[in-house]
Amino acid sequence: MNKSKIFFLLSLSFIGGIFGTSFYYPRIINNFYIFASLILALILLFVFYKNKKVYLAVAAILFFLFGVWLTNIKLEKINKLDTTKKQFAGEIIITKEPALKGRMQTIIAQTENGEKFLISTSAYVTYNYGDKLNVSCELEMPKNIDGFDYRMYLAKDNIFYLCKNPKIKFLENNQGSETYTAILKIKNKLQEKIIAFLPAPQSGLLIGLILGGDDNLSKEMQDSFSATGLTHIIAVSGYNVTIVAEYLMLLGIFLGLWRRQAFWFAIVGIFLFVVMTGFPASAVRAGVMGGLILWAMNQGRLANAQNSIIFSAGVMLLWNPFLLRWDVGFQLSFLATLGIVYFYPSIEKYAIKKQGISFFNEILFLTLSAQIFVLPIILTNFQKLSVISPLANLAVLPIIPLTMLLGFLMVLVSFILPPLAIILAWLTFLPLKYETTIIEWMANLKFSSVEVLNFSWMWVVGWYIILIGFLFFSKRTRQKHNDPNFLMGNISESEKI
């Protein structure tokens, strides 16, 4: 076994330990069993020290146990928290840009001792990142909502309490990071420019494409995106990030950079793009996954990017093991990237052999590759299947790069030459109008989406077992047909005939 496969096996073992412990929750694994398993693994290594396969097996066990231990200590911390309601009165600092939903806003606050909790309050008074507030409220543990584990959903972000019926008094601002505050100011300024130059819902769509999020779209429009399977284009997905990176690569080459230099220029651009969105976890994941796909495509090694993806997932889980089970965004980003890496090359090769591959075929195959891998997660969490998603993606995605380019130019020119920005706004409005019209029309079709209730975890496991089996036998078949001995055998048989 070569080093690449050993690395893959050990990384997978670590992730497997986190996976097993996460789904064993709410029970906690006794540390005695972890310690006993560790001793047995070391004894096995001592007895069979001459066998290299035993070395590999023991290493895999150790990585698995590390994943178990890491997740276990995090879960123990949560189980030791006081579940009774308690009063809080004191000073807090807003650690993240408040999220607005209709007439309400949610605020993530942190006390002086580092404890985080979630505040829900009216949007009548505007609060910002870095504001220092005096708050008095009743803290209580989050409760599950219709089977949704809201407690663990917040725990993944180190938020363990809800601040009920808050009484808030503003003290002072600019208590956060100066750099992050400056980034958010730039983001808000860009958002204001887009709203000033474009009407709704087109302005909301462009904000989603460039800055991420659907806060500026109406509830009806959000439902239309969900029904057509196009939510990913306004969620700072790997797709958006890849578009930005491709534009930056072209710009770098136009400026005289070599392709390798232009690639790093694009990687830096991805980082700045993610920073501009405010550094939400979803954007960080998208940046990592989009950067990996760009790297693999640039190197011509899309089918061999598995180690990079597994490594990236491992690093994220090392930082926060709760992402694997309780962060649907992480699951979707990770699985969609795997789908593109494992499934798309096979479809692409088949299509090229048959009739070649066009730009529209590429979009369709990329969409199908990603959706085949994320489908069980979508059905489990959202109970809705978008039947029209492939067609909607095919109709909308080819226009997205042009829309983003025109949108970027419009915003940029608005700071320099506002009259010219008005002309660019009209040009930007046209593709946005097309996209919103298509999305609304397709969402209103009777067969656009269907409800899938009670999609249990057993169906999820079965789906991925079948998918892994298909990929395994597909790979074996390709290897067999590429084997010179197999080809020579066929030639010999034909000569005999």
Secondary structure, 3 states (H helix, E strand, C coil): CCHHHHHHHHHHHHHHHHHHHHHHCCCCCCHHHHHHHHHHHHHHHHHCCCCHHHHHHHHHHHHHHHHHHHHHHHHHHHHCCCCCCEEEEEEEEECCCCEEECCEEEEEEEECCCCEEEEEEECCCCCCCCCEEEEEEEEECCCCECCECHHHHHHCCCEEEEEEEEEEEEEECCCCCHHHHHHHHHHHHHHHHHHHHCCCCHHHHHHHHHHCCCCCCCHHHHHHHHHCCCHHHHCCCHHHHHHHHHHHHHHHHHCCCCHHHHHHHHHHHHHHHHHHCCCCHHHHHHHHHHHHHHHHHHHCCHHHCHHHHHHHHHHHHHHCCCHHHHCHHHHHHHHHHHHHHHCHHHHHHHHHHHCCCCHHHHHHHHHHHHHHHHHHHHHHHHCEEECCHHHHHHHHHHHHHHHHHHHHHHHHHHHHCHHHHHHHHHHHHHHHHHHHHHHHHHHCCCCCEEECCCCCHHHHHHHHHHHHHHHHHHHHHHHHHHCHHHHHHHHHHHHHC
